[in-house]
């Protein structure tokens, strides 16, 4: 079963690779993309004037093995 997460927060620069505090926010899980998109939109509009803040939607399938990070 696929779950959706809203991931992001404030980053050190506009490359959006290193979050401040070295930890991204993970909001969810949401059972549908539509629900996740509503939360993403809410967060995105709350921080629209903050150049170092970004959120994205991640889909994770509970039935599949996580991707290898080696």
FENDAQUI-V190782 format. One record per pair of residues at least 12 apart in sequence whose ideal C-beta (glycine too) atoms are under 10 Angstrom apart, sorted by the first residue. I is the first residue (numbers start at 1). J is the second residue. D is the distance in Angstrom with one decimal. If there is no record, write none. Layout:
i=I j=J d=D
i=I j=J d=D
This chain:
i=1 j=29 d=9.8
i=1 j=31 d=8.1
i=1 j=60 d=9.8
i=1 j=61 d=7.3
i=1 j=62 d=5.2
i=1 j=63 d=6.5
i=2 j=29 d=9.5
i=2 j=31 d=8.6
i=2 j=32 d=9.1
i=2 j=33 d=8.6
i=2 j=59 d=5.6
i=2 j=60 d=7.0
i=2 j=61 d=4.8
i=2 j=62 d=7.4
i=2 j=63 d=8.4
i=2 j=64 d=9.1
i=3 j=28 d=6.7
i=3 j=29 d=3.8
i=3 j=30 d=6.8
i=3 j=31 d=6.8
i=3 j=32 d=9.4
i=3 j=36 d=8.8
i=3 j=58 d=9.1
i=3 j=59 d=7.5
i=3 j=60 d=5.4
i=3 j=61 d=7.8
i=3 j=62 d=6.3
i=4 j=27 d=9.8
i=4 j=28 d=6.2
i=4 j=29 d=6.6
i=4 j=30 d=4.4
i=4 j=31 d=7.6
i=4 j=32 d=6.9
i=4 j=33 d=5.6
i=4 j=34 d=9.0
i=4 j=35 d=7.1
i=4 j=36 d=3.6
i=4 j=37 d=8.3
i=4 j=39 d=9.0
i=4 j=40 d=9.1
i=4 j=57 d=5.8
i=4 j=58 d=7.1
i=4 j=59 d=5.5
i=4 j=60 d=7.8
i=5 j=24 d=10.0
i=5 j=25 d=9.6
i=5 j=26 d=5.3
i=5 j=27 d=6.6
i=5 j=28 d=4.0
i=5 j=29 d=5.8
i=5 j=30 d=7.2
i=5 j=36 d=7.0
i=5 j=39 d=9.4
i=5 j=40 d=9.8
i=5 j=56 d=9.2
i=5 j=57 d=7.2
i=5 j=58 d=4.7
i=5 j=59 d=8.0
i=5 j=60 d=6.6
i=6 j=25 d=7.9
i=6 j=26 d=7.7
i=6 j=27 d=4.3
i=6 j=28 d=6.0
i=6 j=29 d=9.7
i=6 j=30 d=7.5
i=6 j=35 d=9.7
i=6 j=36 d=5.7
i=6 j=37 d=8.7
i=6 j=38 d=9.4
i=6 j=39 d=4.8
i=6 j=40 d=4.9
i=6 j=41 d=9.5
i=6 j=42 d=9.0
i=6 j=43 d=6.3
i=6 j=44 d=9.3
i=6 j=55 d=5.5
i=6 j=56 d=7.5
i=6 j=57 d=6.0
i=6 j=58 d=7.9
i=7 j=19 d=9.7
i=7 j=24 d=5.4
i=7 j=25 d=7.0
i=7 j=26 d=5.5
i=7 j=27 d=7.5
i=7 j=28 d=8.6
i=7 j=36 d=9.9
i=7 j=40 d=9.3
i=7 j=54 d=9.5
i=7 j=55 d=6.8
i=7 j=56 d=5.6
i=7 j=57 d=7.6
i=7 j=58 d=5.1
i=8 j=24 d=6.1
i=8 j=25 d=6.3
i=8 j=26 d=9.0
i=8 j=27 d=8.6
i=8 j=40 d=8.5
i=8 j=43 d=7.2
i=8 j=44 d=8.8
i=8 j=47 d=8.9
i=8 j=53 d=7.2
i=8 j=54 d=5.1
i=8 j=55 d=3.5
i=8 j=56 d=5.8
i=8 j=57 d=9.4
i=8 j=58 d=9.6
i=9 j=21 d=8.2
i=9 j=23 d=7.9
i=9 j=24 d=5.4
i=9 j=25 d=4.4
i=9 j=26 d=9.4
i=9 j=27 d=9.7
i=9 j=43 d=8.9
i=9 j=47 d=8.9
i=9 j=52 d=9.3
i=9 j=53 d=6.6
i=9 j=54 d=8.0
i=9 j=55 d=7.5
i=10 j=24 d=9.5
i=10 j=25 d=9.1
i=10 j=47 d=8.0
i=10 j=50 d=7.0
i=10 j=51 d=9.9
i=10 j=52 d=5.4
i=10 j=53 d=4.8
i=10 j=54 d=8.6
i=11 j=24 d=8.6
i=11 j=50 d=10.0
i=11 j=51 d=9.6
i=11 j=52 d=5.1
i=11 j=53 d=7.2
i=11 j=54 d=6.6
i=12 j=52 d=7.1
i=13 j=51 d=9.2
i=13 j=52 d=6.7
i=14 j=51 d=6.1
i=14 j=52 d=6.4
i=14 j=54 d=8.5
i=15 j=52 d=9.8
i=16 j=52 d=8.0
i=16 j=53 d=9.0
i=16 j=54 d=4.9
i=16 j=55 d=10.0
i=16 j=56 d=8.8
i=19 j=52 d=9.6
i=19 j=53 d=9.9
i=19 j=54 d=9.7
i=20 j=52 d=7.8
i=20 j=53 d=9.4
i=24 j=54 d=9.8
i=24 j=55 d=9.3
i=24 j=56 d=9.5
i=24 j=58 d=9.9
i=25 j=43 d=8.6
i=25 j=55 d=8.1
i=26 j=58 d=8.1
i=27 j=39 d=5.9
i=27 j=40 d=8.7
i=27 j=42 d=9.8
i=27 j=43 d=7.5
i=27 j=55 d=8.3
i=27 j=57 d=10.0
i=28 j=57 d=9.1
i=28 j=58 d=8.6
i=28 j=60 d=9.2
i=29 j=58 d=9.8
i=29 j=60 d=7.7
i=29 j=62 d=9.0
i=30 j=57 d=8.6
i=30 j=59 d=9.8
i=33 j=57 d=7.0
i=33 j=59 d=7.4
i=36 j=56 d=10.0
i=36 j=57 d=5.0
i=36 j=58 d=8.6
i=36 j=59 d=8.3
i=37 j=57 d=6.6
i=39 j=55 d=8.5
i=39 j=57 d=8.7
i=40 j=55 d=5.4
i=40 j=56 d=7.4
i=40 j=57 d=5.5
i=41 j=55 d=9.1
i=42 j=55 d=9.4
i=43 j=55 d=4.7
i=44 j=56 d=9.6
